[in-house]
Amino acid sequence: MKFNKGKRRVLHLGRNNPMHQYRLGVDLWGSSSVEKDLGVLVDNKLSMSQQCALMAKAANGILGCIQKSVASRSREVILPFCSALVRPHLEYCVQFWAPQFKTESYQRESSRGLRG
């Protein structure tokens, strides 16, 4: 199997990791502090804060587009749009990165501007 030199990276995990340099043949592998795998950002401390911030930013952007493009602010009109367009972004791989607090803040934000 051949490896793509531009895509291969080493993610060093743990506090006491000696951070060895790995090589394949004569080429050294690059090291990084954050990697994206299957659409989820993972850093070297296994913290999901960057993933939560990215998903909250995407959800707020889509919510802003919905609020600008839909004239009605009633719950019956906005909630189907949020369910179809925003929730899939928030729930992608949620079992892995579990953003309870960001999801709750999104729900508070989206329900604040609704009537009815």
CNS distance restraints for C-alpha pairs under 8 A (distance, minus, plus):
assign (resid   3 and name CA) (resid   8 and name CA) 7.11 0.50 0.50
assign (resid   4 and name CA) (resid   8 and name CA) 6.33 0.50 0.50
assign (resid   5 and name CA) (resid  29 and name CA) 7.95 0.50 0.50
assign (resid   8 and name CA) (resid  29 and name CA) 6.65 0.50 0.50
assign (resid   8 and name CA) (resid  30 and name CA) 7.04 0.50 0.50
assign (resid   9 and name CA) (resid  29 and name CA) 5.93 0.50 0.50
assign (resid   9 and name CA) (resid  30 and name CA) 4.99 0.50 0.50
assign (resid   9 and name CA) (resid  31 and name CA) 5.44 0.50 0.50
assign (resid   9 and name CA) (resid  32 and name CA) 6.51 0.50 0.50
assign (resid  10 and name CA) (resid  22 and name CA) 7.97 0.50 0.50
assign (resid  10 and name CA) (resid  29 and name CA) 6.71 0.50 0.50
assign (resid  10 and name CA) (resid  30 and name CA) 6.18 0.50 0.50
assign (resid  10 and name CA) (resid  31 and name CA) 4.70 0.50 0.50
assign (resid  10 and name CA) (resid  32 and name CA) 6.26 0.50 0.50
assign (resid  11 and name CA) (resid  31 and name CA) 6.12 0.50 0.50
assign (resid  11 and name CA) (resid  32 and name CA) 5.63 0.50 0.50
assign (resid  11 and name CA) (resid  33 and name CA) 6.19 0.50 0.50
assign (resid  11 and name CA) (resid  34 and name CA) 7.19 0.50 0.50
assign (resid  11 and name CA) (resid  35 and name CA) 7.20 0.50 0.50
assign (resid  11 and name CA) (resid  43 and name CA) 7.75 0.50 0.50
assign (resid  11 and name CA) (resid  44 and name CA) 6.26 0.50 0.50
assign (resid  12 and name CA) (resid  17 and name CA) 6.85 0.50 0.50
assign (resid  12 and name CA) (resid  19 and name CA) 6.25 0.50 0.50
assign (resid  12 and name CA) (resid  31 and name CA) 7.53 0.50 0.50
assign (resid  12 and name CA) (resid  32 and name CA) 7.70 0.50 0.50
assign (resid  12 and name CA) (resid  33 and name CA) 7.34 0.50 0.50
assign (resid  12 and name CA) (resid  44 and name CA) 5.87 0.50 0.50
assign (resid  13 and name CA) (resid  17 and name CA) 6.64 0.50 0.50
assign (resid  13 and name CA) (resid  44 and name CA) 4.89 0.50 0.50
assign (resid  13 and name CA) (resid  45 and name CA) 6.32 0.50 0.50
assign (resid  13 and name CA) (resid  46 and name CA) 7.64 0.50 0.50
assign (resid  14 and name CA) (resid  44 and name CA) 7.04 0.50 0.50
assign (resid  14 and name CA) (resid  45 and name CA) 6.54 0.50 0.50
assign (resid  21 and name CA) (resid  28 and name CA) 6.93 0.50 0.50
assign (resid  21 and name CA) (resid  29 and name CA) 7.09 0.50 0.50
assign (resid  22 and name CA) (resid  28 and name CA) 5.83 0.50 0.50
assign (resid  22 and name CA) (resid  29 and name CA) 5.53 0.50 0.50
assign (resid  23 and name CA) (resid  27 and name CA) 5.36 0.50 0.50
assign (resid  23 and name CA) (resid  28 and name CA) 4.21 0.50 0.50
assign (resid  23 and name CA) (resid  29 and name CA) 5.48 0.50 0.50
assign (resid  24 and name CA) (resid  28 and name CA) 6.57 0.50 0.50
assign (resid  24 and name CA) (resid  29 and name CA) 7.32 0.50 0.50
assign (resid  33 and name CA) (resid  43 and name CA) 5.53 0.50 0.50
assign (resid  33 and name CA) (resid  44 and name CA) 5.31 0.50 0.50
assign (resid  34 and name CA) (resid  41 and name CA) 6.66 0.50 0.50
assign (resid  34 and name CA) (resid  42 and name CA) 5.60 0.50 0.50
assign (resid  34 and name CA) (resid  43 and name CA) 4.12 0.50 0.50
assign (resid  34 and name CA) (resid  44 and name CA) 6.35 0.50 0.50
assign (resid  35 and name CA) (resid  41 and name CA) 5.67 0.50 0.50
assign (resid  35 and name CA) (resid  42 and name CA) 5.46 0.50 0.50
assign (resid  35 and name CA) (resid  43 and name CA) 6.35 0.50 0.50
assign (resid  36 and name CA) (resid  40 and name CA) 5.30 0.50 0.50
assign (resid  36 and name CA) (resid  41 and name CA) 4.35 0.50 0.50
assign (resid  36 and name CA) (resid  42 and name CA) 6.21 0.50 0.50
assign (resid  37 and name CA) (resid  41 and name CA) 6.55 0.50 0.50
assign (resid  37 and name CA) (resid  42 and name CA) 7.57 0.50 0.50
assign (resid  40 and name CA) (resid  51 and name CA) 6.45 0.50 0.50
assign (resid  40 and name CA) (resid  93 and name CA) 7.47 0.50 0.50
assign (resid  40 and name CA) (resid  97 and name CA) 7.94 0.50 0.50
assign (resid  41 and name CA) (resid  48 and name CA) 7.02 0.50 0.50
assign (resid  41 and name CA) (resid  50 and name CA) 6.75 0.50 0.50
assign (resid  41 and name CA) (resid  51 and name CA) 5.27 0.50 0.50
assign (resid  42 and name CA) (resid  46 and name CA) 5.81 0.50 0.50
assign (resid  42 and name CA) (resid  47 and name CA) 6.72 0.50 0.50
assign (resid  42 and name CA) (resid  48 and name CA) 6.31 0.50 0.50
assign (resid  42 and name CA) (resid  50 and name CA) 7.97 0.50 0.50
assign (resid  42 and name CA) (resid  51 and name CA) 7.48 0.50 0.50
assign (resid  43 and name CA) (resid  47 and name CA) 6.04 0.50 0.50
assign (resid  43 and name CA) (resid  48 and name CA) 7.35 0.50 0.50
assign (resid  48 and name CA) (resid  52 and name CA) 6.16 0.50 0.50
assign (resid  48 and name CA) (resid  97 and name CA) 5.78 0.50 0.50
assign (resid  48 and name CA) (resid  99 and name CA) 8.00 0.50 0.50
assign (resid  49 and name CA) (resid  53 and name CA) 6.14 0.50 0.50
assign (resid  50 and name CA) (resid  54 and name CA) 6.10 0.50 0.50
assign (resid  51 and name CA) (resid  55 and name CA) 6.17 0.50 0.50
assign (resid  51 and name CA) (resid  97 and name CA) 7.45 0.50 0.50
assign (resid  52 and name CA) (resid  56 and name CA) 6.02 0.50 0.50
assign (resid  52 and name CA) (resid  97 and name CA) 7.71 0.50 0.50
assign (resid  52 and name CA) (resid  99 and name CA) 5.92 0.50 0.50
assign (resid  52 and name CA) (resid 102 and name CA) 6.61 0.50 0.50
assign (resid  53 and name CA) (resid  57 and name CA) 6.06 0.50 0.50
assign (resid  53 and name CA) (resid 102 and name CA) 7.89 0.50 0.50
assign (resid  54 and name CA) (resid  58 and name CA) 6.28 0.50 0.50
assign (resid  55 and name CA) (resid  59 and name CA) 6.08 0.50 0.50
assign (resid  55 and name CA) (resid  89 and name CA) 6.52 0.50 0.50
assign (resid  55 and name CA) (resid  90 and name CA) 6.04 0.50 0.50
assign (resid  56 and name CA) (resid  60 and name CA) 6.03 0.50 0.50
assign (resid  56 and name CA) (resid  90 and name CA) 7.44 0.50 0.50
assign (resid  56 and name CA) (resid 102 and name CA) 6.50 0.50 0.50
assign (resid  56 and name CA) (resid 103 and name CA) 7.61 0.50 0.50
assign (resid  56 and name CA) (resid 106 and name CA) 7.16 0.50 0.50
assign (resid  57 and name CA) (resid  61 and name CA) 6.14 0.50 0.50
assign (resid  58 and name CA) (resid  62 and name CA) 6.29 0.50 0.50
assign (resid  58 and name CA) (resid  89 and name CA) 7.34 0.50 0.50
assign (resid  59 and name CA) (resid  63 and name CA) 6.02 0.50 0.50
assign (resid  59 and name CA) (resid  86 and name CA) 5.46 0.50 0.50
assign (resid  59 and name CA) (resid  87 and name CA) 7.87 0.50 0.50
assign (resid  59 and name CA) (resid  89 and name CA) 6.68 0.50 0.50
assign (resid  59 and name CA) (resid  90 and name CA) 6.98 0.50 0.50
assign (resid  59 and name CA) (resid 106 and name CA) 7.59 0.50 0.50
assign (resid  60 and name CA) (resid  64 and name CA) 6.02 0.50 0.50
assign (resid  60 and name CA) (resid 106 and name CA) 7.45 0.50 0.50
assign (resid  61 and name CA) (resid  65 and name CA) 6.35 0.50 0.50
assign (resid  62 and name CA) (resid  66 and name CA) 6.23 0.50 0.50
assign (resid  62 and name CA) (resid  85 and name CA) 7.26 0.50 0.50
assign (resid  62 and name CA) (resid  86 and name CA) 6.45 0.50 0.50
assign (resid  63 and name CA) (resid  67 and name CA) 6.18 0.50 0.50
assign (resid  63 and name CA) (resid  82 and name CA) 7.15 0.50 0.50
assign (resid  63 and name CA) (resid  86 and name CA) 6.95 0.50 0.50
assign (resid  63 and name CA) (resid 110 and name CA) 7.34 0.50 0.50
assign (resid  64 and name CA) (resid  68 and name CA) 6.15 0.50 0.50
assign (resid  65 and name CA) (resid  69 and name CA) 6.07 0.50 0.50
assign (resid  66 and name CA) (resid  70 and name CA) 5.92 0.50 0.50
assign (resid  66 and name CA) (resid  78 and name CA) 7.73 0.50 0.50
assign (resid  66 and name CA) (resid  81 and name CA) 7.29 0.50 0.50
assign (resid  67 and name CA) (resid  71 and name CA) 7.59 0.50 0.50
assign (resid  67 and name CA) (resid  73 and name CA) 7.76 0.50 0.50
assign (resid  70 and name CA) (resid  78 and name CA) 7.88 0.50 0.50
assign (resid  72 and name CA) (resid  77 and name CA) 6.80 0.50 0.50
assign (resid  72 and name CA) (resid  78 and name CA) 7.75 0.50 0.50
assign (resid  73 and name CA) (resid  77 and name CA) 7.01 0.50 0.50
assign (resid  73 and name CA) (resid  78 and name CA) 6.54 0.50 0.50
assign (resid  73 and name CA) (resid 113 and name CA) 7.12 0.50 0.50
assign (resid  73 and name CA) (resid 114 and name CA) 5.39 0.50 0.50
assign (resid  73 and name CA) (resid 115 and name CA) 6.13 0.50 0.50
assign (resid  74 and name CA) (resid  78 and name CA) 6.38 0.50 0.50
assign (resid  74 and name CA) (resid 114 and name CA) 5.69 0.50 0.50
assign (resid  74 and name CA) (resid 115 and name CA) 5.06 0.50 0.50
assign (resid  74 and name CA) (resid 116 and name CA) 6.14 0.50 0.50
assign (resid  75 and name CA) (resid  79 and name CA) 5.73 0.50 0.50
assign (resid  75 and name CA) (resid 114 and name CA) 5.75 0.50 0.50
assign (resid  75 and name CA) (resid 115 and name CA) 6.23 0.50 0.50
assign (resid  75 and name CA) (resid 116 and name CA) 6.21 0.50 0.50
assign (resid  76 and name CA) (resid  80 and name CA) 7.22 0.50 0.50
assign (resid  77 and name CA) (resid  81 and name CA) 7.27 0.50 0.50
assign (resid  78 and name CA) (resid  82 and name CA) 6.30 0.50 0.50
assign (resid  78 and name CA) (resid 114 and name CA) 7.89 0.50 0.50
assign (resid  79 and name CA) (resid  83 and name CA) 6.00 0.50 0.50
assign (resid  80 and name CA) (resid  84 and name CA) 6.07 0.50 0.50
assign (resid  81 and name CA) (resid  85 and name CA) 5.79 0.50 0.50
assign (resid  81 and name CA) (resid  86 and name CA) 7.55 0.50 0.50
assign (resid  82 and name CA) (resid  86 and name CA) 4.92 0.50 0.50
assign (resid  82 and name CA) (resid  87 and name CA) 6.37 0.50 0.50
assign (resid  83 and name CA) (resid  87 and name CA) 5.29 0.50 0.50
assign (resid  83 and name CA) (resid  88 and name CA) 7.68 0.50 0.50
assign (resid  84 and name CA) (resid  88 and name CA) 7.09 0.50 0.50
assign (resid  85 and name CA) (resid  89 and name CA) 7.57 0.50 0.50
assign (resid  86 and name CA) (resid  90 and name CA) 6.68 0.50 0.50
assign (resid  87 and name CA) (resid  91 and name CA) 5.95 0.50 0.50
assign (resid  88 and name CA) (resid  92 and name CA) 6.00 0.50 0.50
assign (resid  90 and name CA) (resid  94 and name CA) 7.25 0.50 0.50
assign (resid  90 and name CA) (resid 103 and name CA) 7.01 0.50 0.50
assign (resid  93 and name CA) (resid  97 and name CA) 6.70 0.50 0.50
assign (resid  94 and name CA) (resid  98 and name CA) 4.93 0.50 0.50
assign (resid  94 and name CA) (resid  99 and name CA) 7.08 0.50 0.50
assign (resid  99 and name CA) (resid 103 and name CA) 6.02 0.50 0.50
assign (resid 100 and name CA) (resid 104 and name CA) 6.21 0.50 0.50
assign (resid 101 and name CA) (resid 105 and name CA) 6.20 0.50 0.50
assign (resid 102 and name CA) (resid 106 and name CA) 6.18 0.50 0.50
assign (resid 103 and name CA) (resid 107 and name CA) 6.28 0.50 0.50
assign (resid 104 and name CA) (resid 108 and name CA) 6.25 0.50 0.50
assign (resid 105 and name CA) (resid 109 and name CA) 6.08 0.50 0.50
assign (resid 106 and name CA) (resid 110 and name CA) 6.07 0.50 0.50
assign (resid 107 and name CA) (resid 111 and name CA) 6.11 0.50 0.50
assign (resid 108 and name CA) (resid 112 and name CA) 6.03 0.50 0.50
assign (resid 109 and name CA) (resid 113 and name CA) 7.43 0.50 0.50
assign (resid 110 and name CA) (resid 114 and name CA) 7.41 0.50 0.50
